[in-house]
Structures are given as structure tokens and as C-alpha cells.
Amino acid sequence: MMAWILVLAVLLDLLIGDPRWLPHPVIAMGKGISMVERGLRRLAIYFHLTSSLGLQMLGCLLPIIVVGSTYVLGFALVMGAYQLSPWLGGGVEVFLIATTIAPRGLAEAGVGIYQALVRKDLVEARQKLGMVVGRDTKHLDEPEIVRGAVETVAENIVDAVTSPLFYAAVGGAPLALAYRAVNTLDSMVGYKNERYRYFGWASARLDDIANWLPARLTLPVMLCVLVFTRHSPLRAWQMVQRDAAHHPSPNSGIAEAAVAGGLGIQLGGTNRYGGEISERARLGDDLRMKQKEDILATVHLLWWVTVLYTGGLFGVRYLVS
């Protein structure tokens, strides 16, 4: 049954995406993370654990509490639904898994930026890009807007599609929700700034671990898609081998380097966060100027990877069930 649940979850996301009127587990996760963080920081002050070691110790508790409680709640909800009816249980799993993936929302974000560039409205393009990236976008020119959009779509092929689907195939909706909790933790506390350098260390490392295998399973699918979309899988492979390890993330670098090599462009460079300059490793060779059509090419890659990866997981689950 899980094989079909995976397919139906992807179809549900493609049909409705993430409508604002539906309750979304990630919102609850974010609130829960903030609440647990406040409690742990109070403990740090009360027990004088404000040193780097003390914050790292308490920071280890954060993912244990958040991810553990997310899994338990998801398991209880799904099992309770199955006790009432197999159809209800399957429906609940389809819905919950669909909330952990976001191919439609990711594609719509990329296409929205592309359409603004087609209209030559750089102000709107910067605003739309600013909604999906953390960097400053106010003064970006068109090639830099394109770079930001391509990097975001490429990176999130793993974070928002293949990783949650992998964990759903392994452990159903509860494990997919637990993965989404890991990913949400990283996005909220996995920063190397003064506030989170020690407290968020464990959350950031757990995200690296959780995405390690899915990112590497995604690569051959991406290379296959690059073949029939008439891009360069060989150059993509070469750039992954040469440049992926230079990315701050051991996993995001794989997807971004593959896209950079496949399209024949260079990603990475100078980003600004809150006015502070951050240099990101260059991925790929700068064979040509980045163009707005590169955003569409990356979105097409996203769609095809979603389809082929889901089909692969369906086949494996079907065979072992």
C-alpha cells in the first residue's frame, strides 16, 4: 500500500500545493522549535550552562525533543487513523506526506521569478527571490537574480522533494514528518552566527546526516534527466566531482554542482546577509552568462526528477511489499 501512497502524495502536492487555508505541520514545528529553544535557554541561564560546551550540550537536546516528539505524534495519528479504517489511515498518510514535499511550490517560486524577469521588472523579481532565500536581494542585477533562483531550486530538489520521499518510503508519514522537523530545525537554528554557533550545531549536523544518502541517490536521477533534456550529464558529473565538496553543505553542493555543470553556468559567489558579505564557493565553469531561461531549465529538471525518483521508489516499495 505504501507504494501507492507515495504516488498519491506527490499527485496531491501537484494538484493543490500548499494552500494557506490548510493547516501545515511545518508551521506547528516552527512554533514548537521556538518554544523548546526558549525553555532550553532558560535552563542554560538557571544552571549556568552558557559556555560553548554547555550550549552544545543543551543544543543536542533540541533535535532529540523536537524530532522525537514529531515522530511520536505522527505515528500516533497515523496508527489511530488505521485503527478506524485502512482507507482513513491511507488518506491521512497521503496528506501528511504531501505536506513534507513541495515540488509545486518550489516550481511556482522559480517560475514567478522568471516571469518577472520576462516583464523586465527587476523590483518584482528581487522581491520574489527574497521570499525564498535568506540573502539580501535589493540591489541584485538579472544574472545574480537568476543565480539565486537556480541555486534555490537546485538545492531544494533534495530538501523538499527527494529526501522527504525517501524517508516516507522507508518509514511512512511519521518518518517523513521527522525528517521535515530535522530540516526545519536546520533552517531555524543551523546558523554559524553568535546566537546559534554552539546551540544550533547539533541540529545542523543532524540535517547533514539526514540528507547524506538521499542527496547521493538523487544524483544519478539528475544525470539521467540531463541526458534527455539535452544538457550535459558528463559535465555535471565532472563538476560534482570537482566542486561539490567546496559547498558549505556536503549535500546541497551535489545538486547545485550538477545543475551548474549540466547547464554550463557557474553558481556560487558573493552573497550579502544583513549587509554582511559572505563568499560562497564557485560551482561549475563560467562558460556563458546566466540567463533567465536557466531558471526554467532548472524547474523542468525539478519536475522530471520528481517523476523519475517517485517512480523508482514506487518500484522498490512495490517489489518489497
Residue, then its C-alpha position, 0 to 999 in steps of 0.5 A: m500500500m505504501a507504494w501507492i501512497l507515495v504516488l498519491a502524495v506527490l499527485l496531491d502536492l501537484l494538484i493543490g500545493d500548499p494552500r494557506w487555508l490548510p493547516h501545515p505541520v511545518i508551521a506547528m514545528g516552527k512554533g514548537i522549535s521556538m518554544v523548546e529553544r526558549g525553555l532550553r535557554r532558560l535552563a542554560i541561564y538557571f544552571h549556568l550552562t552558557s559556555s560553548l560546551g554547555l550550549q552544545m550540550l543543551g543544543c543536542l537536546l533540541p533535535i532529540i525533543v523536537v524530532g522525537s516528539t514529531y515522530v511520536l505524534g505522527f505515528a500516533l495519528v497515523m496508527g489511530a487513523y488505521q485503527l478506524s479504517p485502512w482507507l482513513g489511515g491511507g488518506v491521512e498518510v497521503f496528506l501528511i506526506a504531501t505536506t513534507i514535499a513541495p515540488r509545486g511550490l518550489a516550481e511556482a517560486g522559480v517560475g514567478i521569478y522568471q516571469a518577472l524577469v520576462r516583464k523586465d521588472l527587476v523590483e518584482a523579481r528581487q522581491k520574489l527571490g527574497m521570499v525564498v532565500g535568506r540573502d539580501t536581494k535589493h540591489l541584485d542585477e538579472p544574472e545574480i537574480v537568476r543565480g539565486a533562483v537556480e541555486t534555490v531550486a537546485e538545492n531544494i530538489v533534495d530538501a523538499v522533494t527527494s529526501p522527504l520521499f525517501y524517508a516516507a518510503v522507508g518509514g511512512a508519514p511519521l518518518a517523513l514528518a521527522y525528517r521535515a522537523v530535522n530540516t526545519l530545525d536546520s533552517m531555524v537554528g543551523y546558523k554559524n552566527e553568535r546566537y546559534r554557533y554552539f546551540g544550533w550545531a547539533s541540529a545542523r549536523l543532524d540535517d547533514i546526516a539526514n540528507w547524506l544518502p538521499a542527496r547521493l541517490t538523487l544524483p544519478v536521477m539528475l544525470c539521467v534527466l540531463v541526458f534527455t533534456r539535452h544538457s550535459p550529464l558528463r559535465a555535471w558529473q565532472m563538476v560534482q566531482r570537482d566542486a561539490a565538496h567546496h559547498p558549505s553543505p556536503n549535500s546541497g553542493i551535489a545538486e547545485a554542482a550538477v545543475a551548474g555543470g549540466l547547464g554550463i553556468q557557474l553558481g556560487g559567489t558573493n552573497r550579502y546577509g544583513g549587509e554582511i558579505s559572505e563568499r560562497a564557493r564557485l560551482g561549475d565553469d563560467l562558460r556563458m552568462k546566466q540567463k533567465e531561461d536557466i531558471l526554467a531549465t532548472v524547474h523542468l529538471l525539478w519536475w522530471v526528477t520528481v517523476l523519475y525518483t517517485g517512480g523508482l521508489f514506487g518500484v522498490r516499495y512495490l517489489v518489497s511489499 
